[in-house]
Amino acid sequence: PSVSDDRLIHDFIEQNLTIKPAVVNVRRLGKEPANTRLCVTLTNSEAVSDLISSSRVLRLSTDPSTRKVFINHDLTPREAEAAYLRRCEKRSRTAQETVKSPSVLVQSNIQPFRA
């Protein structure tokens, strides 16, 4: 017997996250039956922000499959493209700043302290 998506989300949140938001609706994205992407509707935007902030702990999980779970805002295609372009621009600026001012200075002529 398969587990419902509602039960799957409830159990995942209960086992892996620090907050327990009220889930209003869960639906699969796309037409493929094996699609693993889910759209989860919560009660309000504050609950969404809290859940997304809390989801950072998933990267620290000892379970490799849990580390692969990402929780994001449900964006329209236009919003998703704008967010992608902002991330690309930020990465570009960060890369340029790193080249201009390296954060680590290595000096090979320093002798170790001897007492």
C-alpha positions as CSV (number, residue, x, y, z in Angstrom):
1,P,0.0,0.0,0.0
2,S,1.3,3.4,-0.9
3,V,1.5,6.3,1.5
4,S,-0.5,9.4,0.8
5,D,1.4,12.6,-0.1
6,D,-0.3,14.2,3.0
7,R,1.1,11.5,5.3
8,L,4.5,11.6,3.6
9,I,4.8,15.4,4.1
10,H,3.5,15.2,7.7
11,D,6.0,12.5,8.6
12,F,8.9,14.2,6.9
13,I,8.3,17.5,8.7
14,E,7.8,15.7,12.0
15,Q,11.0,13.7,11.7
16,N,13.3,16.3,10.1
17,L,12.3,19.9,10.9
18,T,12.2,22.1,14.0
19,I,8.9,23.6,13.2
20,K,5.5,21.9,12.6
21,P,3.4,24.1,10.3
22,A,-0.2,23.3,9.5
23,V,-0.4,21.8,6.0
24,V,-3.6,22.8,4.0
25,N,-3.0,21.0,0.8
26,V,-0.4,18.8,-1.0
27,R,-0.3,18.1,-4.7
28,R,2.2,16.5,-7.1
29,L,3.7,18.8,-9.8
30,G,3.8,17.6,-13.4
31,K,1.9,14.8,-15.2
32,E,4.4,12.0,-14.6
33,P,3.2,9.6,-11.8
34,A,6.7,9.0,-10.6
35,N,7.3,12.8,-10.2
36,T,8.8,13.5,-6.8
37,R,8.2,17.2,-6.7
38,L,5.3,18.3,-4.4
39,C,3.6,21.6,-3.9
40,V,2.6,22.1,-0.2
41,T,0.2,24.8,0.8
42,L,0.5,26.2,4.3
43,T,-1.9,28.4,6.3
44,N,-0.1,31.7,5.7
45,S,3.0,33.4,4.3
46,E,4.6,33.6,7.8
47,A,4.4,29.8,8.1
48,V,6.0,29.5,4.6
49,S,8.9,31.8,5.6
50,D,9.4,29.9,8.9
51,L,9.4,26.5,7.0
52,I,11.9,27.7,4.4
53,S,14.2,29.1,7.2
54,S,13.9,25.9,9.2
55,S,14.7,23.8,6.1
56,R,18.4,24.8,6.3
57,V,18.8,22.0,8.9
58,L,18.2,19.4,6.2
59,R,21.7,20.0,4.8
60,L,23.1,18.8,8.2
61,S,21.2,15.5,8.1
62,T,23.0,12.2,8.3
63,D,20.5,10.7,5.8
64,P,21.8,11.4,2.3
65,S,18.2,11.4,0.8
66,T,17.1,14.0,3.4
67,R,20.0,16.3,2.4
68,K,18.6,16.2,-1.2
69,V,15.3,17.7,-0.2
70,F,14.9,21.4,-1.0
71,I,12.0,23.6,0.1
72,N,11.4,26.7,-1.9
73,H,8.7,29.3,-2.6
74,D,6.2,28.4,-5.3
75,L,7.1,30.9,-8.0
76,T,5.6,31.6,-11.4
77,P,7.9,31.0,-14.3
78,R,8.6,34.7,-14.6
79,E,9.4,35.0,-10.9
80,A,11.6,31.9,-11.0
81,E,13.6,33.4,-14.0
82,A,14.0,36.7,-12.2
83,A,15.3,35.0,-9.1
84,Y,17.7,32.9,-11.2
85,L,19.1,36.0,-12.8
86,R,19.5,37.7,-9.4
87,R,21.5,34.6,-8.2
88,C,23.7,34.6,-11.3
89,E,24.4,38.4,-10.8
90,K,25.2,37.8,-7.1
91,R,27.6,34.9,-7.9
92,S,29.3,37.1,-10.6
93,R,29.8,40.0,-8.2
94,T,31.1,37.6,-5.5
95,A,33.6,36.0,-7.9
96,Q,34.8,39.4,-9.0
97,E,35.3,40.6,-5.3
98,T,37.2,37.4,-4.5
99,V,39.6,38.0,-7.4
100,K,40.1,41.6,-6.4
101,S,40.7,41.0,-2.7
102,P,41.8,37.5,-1.7
103,S,40.8,36.6,1.9
104,V,43.8,34.5,2.7
105,L,47.4,35.5,2.6
106,V,50.0,32.8,2.6
107,Q,53.6,33.6,3.5
108,S,56.1,30.8,3.2
109,N,59.0,32.5,4.9
110,I,57.4,32.5,8.4
111,Q,59.2,30.3,10.9
112,P,57.3,28.4,13.5
113,F,57.5,29.6,17.1
114,R,60.2,27.9,19.1
115,A,60.4,28.2,22.9
